[in-house]
């Protein structure tokens, strides 16, 4: 019996057990470090997706609000007024022309007259060419 105790003590104090223990410790440490890194990366990805989810929820709420506004008569009336130039009965529409300075009016008149003179002197196919390709030949 005493021999078995010496053998056990010798085995526990041997260098082979020490080296084997170190390898096992290193193996578990490396795997633990990999797991910690994987969890950190997964948590970062989860946080990124949560931010995207919040953004999409806000966008969804904005779109839902827009849809509700598009269903109202106020929107229909506004669209009819602006795009179809409709008015309510008894309403009068006033159109205010843009004010042009005398220099702008003279420049526009001379430009139109210059183009009219230029197109009158050129053959028709050159006028079309200039119209589509904006080149002066």
BADO-431806 format. One record per residue (C-alpha): x, y, z; residue in three letters. Coordinates in steps of 0.2 Angstrom, whole numbers, plus 5000, padded with zeros to 4 digits. Layout:
residues N
+------+------+------+------+
|   px |   py |   pz | code |
+------+------+------+------+
|    X |    Y |    Z |  Ala |
...
+------+------+------+------+
//
This chain:
residues 137
+------+------+------+------+
|   px |   py |   pz | code |
+------+------+------+------+
| 5000 | 5000 | 5000 |  Unk |
| 5014 | 5012 | 5004 |  Unk |
| 5021 | 5009 | 4987 |  Unk |
| 5005 | 5015 | 4979 |  Unk |
| 5006 | 5031 | 4989 |  Unk |
| 5024 | 5034 | 4983 |  Unk |
| 5019 | 5031 | 4965 |  Unk |
| 5004 | 5043 | 4967 |  Unk |
| 5015 | 5056 | 4975 |  Unk |
| 5028 | 5054 | 4962 |  Unk |
| 5015 | 5055 | 4948 |  Unk |
| 5008 | 5071 | 4955 |  Unk |
| 5025 | 5079 | 4957 |  Unk |
| 5031 | 5073 | 4940 |  Unk |
| 5035 | 5085 | 4925 |  Unk |
| 5023 | 5076 | 4913 |  Unk |
| 5008 | 5080 | 4924 |  Unk |
| 5014 | 5098 | 4925 |  Unk |
| 5016 | 5099 | 4906 |  Unk |
| 4999 | 5090 | 4903 |  Unk |
| 4991 | 5102 | 4915 |  Unk |
| 4998 | 5117 | 4906 |  Unk |
| 4992 | 5111 | 4889 |  Unk |
| 4975 | 5108 | 4896 |  Unk |
| 4975 | 5126 | 4904 |  Unk |
| 4981 | 5134 | 4888 |  Unk |
| 4968 | 5124 | 4878 |  Unk |
| 4954 | 5130 | 4889 |  Unk |
| 4960 | 5148 | 4890 |  Unk |
| 4961 | 5149 | 4871 |  Unk |
| 4944 | 5143 | 4869 |  Unk |
| 4937 | 5154 | 4883 |  Unk |
| 4946 | 5169 | 4875 |  Unk |
| 4938 | 5165 | 4858 |  Unk |
| 4921 | 5163 | 4866 |  Unk |
| 4922 | 5180 | 4874 |  Unk |
| 4927 | 5188 | 4858 |  Unk |
| 4913 | 5179 | 4849 |  Unk |
| 4900 | 5185 | 4862 |  Unk |
| 4907 | 5203 | 4861 |  Unk |
| 4905 | 5203 | 4842 |  Unk |
| 4888 | 5196 | 4843 |  Unk |
| 4883 | 5209 | 4856 |  Unk |
| 4889 | 5223 | 4844 |  Unk |
| 4879 | 5215 | 4830 |  Unk |
| 4864 | 5214 | 4840 |  Unk |
| 4866 | 5232 | 4846 |  Unk |
| 4868 | 5237 | 4827 |  Unk |
| 4852 | 5228 | 4823 |  Unk |
| 4843 | 5236 | 4837 |  Unk |
| 4847 | 5253 | 4831 |  Unk |
| 4842 | 5249 | 4813 |  Unk |
| 4825 | 5242 | 4821 |  Unk |
| 4822 | 5259 | 4830 |  Unk |
| 4826 | 5268 | 4814 |  Unk |
| 4814 | 5257 | 4804 |  Unk |
| 4801 | 5259 | 4817 |  Unk |
| 4802 | 5278 | 4817 |  Unk |
| 4802 | 5278 | 4798 |  Unk |
| 4786 | 5266 | 4799 |  Unk |
| 4778 | 5278 | 4811 |  Unk |
| 4782 | 5293 | 4799 |  Unk |
| 4775 | 5283 | 4784 |  Unk |
| 4759 | 5279 | 4794 |  Unk |
| 4756 | 5297 | 4798 |  Unk |
| 4759 | 5301 | 4780 |  Unk |
| 4746 | 5288 | 4774 |  Unk |
| 4734 | 5295 | 4787 |  Unk |
| 4736 | 5312 | 4780 |  Unk |
| 4734 | 5306 | 4762 |  Unk |
| 4717 | 5299 | 4767 |  Unk |
| 4711 | 5316 | 4773 |  Unk |
| 4700 | 5328 | 4764 |  Unk |
| 4713 | 5342 | 4767 |  Unk |
| 4726 | 5333 | 4757 |  Unk |
| 4713 | 5329 | 4743 |  Unk |
| 4708 | 5348 | 4743 |  Unk |
| 4726 | 5354 | 4743 |  Unk |
| 4731 | 5342 | 4728 |  Unk |
| 4716 | 5348 | 4719 |  Unk |
| 4720 | 5366 | 4721 |  Unk |
| 4738 | 5365 | 4717 |  Unk |
| 4739 | 5351 | 4703 |  Unk |
| 4722 | 5353 | 4695 |  Unk |
| 4720 | 5372 | 4698 |  Unk |
| 4703 | 5369 | 4705 |  Unk |
| 4694 | 5382 | 4717 |  Unk |
| 4679 | 5382 | 4729 |  Unk |
| 4663 | 5389 | 4723 |  Unk |
| 4663 | 5408 | 4726 |  Unk |
| 4682 | 5409 | 4728 |  Unk |
| 4692 | 5420 | 4717 |  Unk |
| 4710 | 5417 | 4711 |  Unk |
| 4723 | 5430 | 4710 |  Unk |
| 4739 | 5427 | 4700 |  Unk |
| 4753 | 5439 | 4704 |  Unk |
| 4766 | 5439 | 4690 |  Unk |
| 4785 | 5440 | 4694 |  Unk |
| 4792 | 5457 | 4694 |  Unk |
| 4807 | 5458 | 4682 |  Unk |
| 4819 | 5472 | 4682 |  Unk |
| 4821 | 5482 | 4666 |  Unk |
| 4838 | 5474 | 4662 |  Unk |
| 4831 | 5457 | 4663 |  Unk |
| 4816 | 5461 | 4651 |  Unk |
| 4828 | 5469 | 4639 |  Unk |
| 4840 | 5454 | 4640 |  Unk |
| 4826 | 5442 | 4637 |  Unk |
| 4819 | 5452 | 4622 |  Unk |
| 4836 | 5453 | 4614 |  Unk |
| 4839 | 5435 | 4617 |  Unk |
| 4822 | 5430 | 4609 |  Unk |
| 4825 | 5442 | 4594 |  Unk |
| 4843 | 5435 | 4592 |  Unk |
| 4837 | 5417 | 4591 |  Unk |
| 4823 | 5422 | 4579 |  Unk |
| 4836 | 5430 | 4567 |  Unk |
| 4848 | 5415 | 4569 |  Unk |
| 4835 | 5402 | 4565 |  Unk |
| 4828 | 5412 | 4551 |  Unk |
| 4845 | 5412 | 4542 |  Unk |
| 4848 | 5393 | 4545 |  Unk |
| 4841 | 5378 | 4536 |  Unk |
| 4828 | 5368 | 4545 |  Unk |
| 4839 | 5353 | 4549 |  Unk |
| 4852 | 5364 | 4557 |  Unk |
| 4838 | 5372 | 4568 |  Unk |
| 4833 | 5354 | 4573 |  Unk |
| 4851 | 5349 | 4576 |  Unk |
| 4854 | 5364 | 4587 |  Unk |
| 4838 | 5361 | 4596 |  Unk |
| 4842 | 5343 | 4601 |  Unk |
| 4861 | 5345 | 4603 |  Unk |
| 4863 | 5363 | 4608 |  Unk |
| 4877 | 5366 | 4596 |  Unk |
| 4880 | 5381 | 4585 |  Unk |
| 4886 | 5376 | 4568 |  Unk |
+------+------+------+------+
//
